[in-house]
Amino acid sequence: MEERVVDKELKITYLGNSLLNVGFRIAGIADSSVVSSTHDAESKLRELFEKNDTGIIIMTSSVRRMVKDRRLNDLIQTSMLPTVIEIPEANEQVGEDDLRNLIMRAIGIDITKNV
């Protein structure tokens, strides 16, 4: 994997359902896509990983489950740039451990530990 030097502003991209897509667009995330199949999810993710203009990919847990390609799954787990953040669906219950892991993945620190 080649090393990239970041010398420009990078985009935040959202991949998921149409309801959250509207919310992210209202929040100012212009690069967002509704994803409804494994083919769509994998194709869009490959495209984003190949571009040099994406810094963060926010995807719903249902999109994450759609990804079947092993190499792409590995890339999602290990990529630093773009960083991939998985968020729960709007109607999905999130346990305390899941939320803790989500925060750790997003910001890189465990905020529940006492210093």
N, C-alpha and C positions, 0 to 999 in steps of 0.2 A: 504494500500500500504506500503510495507516494505521500510525502509530507507537503502540506500547503501552508503558505504564508497568508495571513488574513490582513489585507490592506484596504478593505472596503466594507461597507455596511452589508450585513447578511440578512436575508429574509427569514421570517417565521412562517411556516406553512402548516396548515391544518388538514388532516385527512379523517373523514368520519361521516356521520349521519347528517341529514339535511337540517335538523333542528339546531344542533350545535354549530353547524356551518353558518347559519344566520347569526348566531351569537358571536362567533369569532369575527365575522365580517363587520358587525356593529362595533366590535372592539378594535377594529382597525387592521385586522389580518386580511389583507387583500388576496393573498395566495392561498386559497382554500378549495378543497375538492370533496364532493360527495362520492364516497366509495361504497359499492354494493356487491362486489364480487372479488374472488381471489385474483382473477386476472387483472381487474382494475387496481387492486391494492398493490400487487407485486409490480405491475407496470409503472405506476406512479412513484413507488418507492425507488425503483431502479433509476428512473429519470431524475429524481431528487438527489440521489447519491452521486450521480454522474455530473450534475451541475456543480458549479463552484460558487453559487450565489445563495445557498440555503444554510442557515446557521442552526435552526431548530425546527424539528418536525414534531408536531403535536398530533398524535393519533389516538383514536378511541380504542378501547380494549377489543371491541368486535372487529375492527380492522386488523389489529394485531393478530387475532386468532385466525383471520383469513390467510395470513402469510404462511405458505406451506414450504417454500423453497428454503432448504437448510442453510445455504450460503447467505441468503438475504436475512434470515433469522439471526445468524451469527453477526452480520454487519449491524443489524439493529441493536444488538446487545453490546457491541464493542465500540461503535462509532463515537468519536469525540466531536467531529465536525462533519456533518451536522449531528447534533445531539438529538436523540429520539426520546420523546416523553410520551408515555402511554397514560391516558386519562380514562376514567370510567365513563360509561354511557350515562346519559341523564337519569335513567331510571334504575341504574345499577347500584346495589348496596355495596358499600366499601367498608371492610373491616379495619380495625386500628392498625394491624400489621401491614395490610395492603397500602393504607394511606402513608404509613411511615416509609415503606419501600418506594412509593411514588415520589415522596418528597426527597428522599435520599438520591434517587436516580436523577431528579430534576435539578437539585442544587448541589449535590455531592457531599452533604454533611447530614449527620443524624441530629436533628433538633430536639430529640427526646432525651438525649444523654445529658446528665448534669455535668457541668464543667467544674 
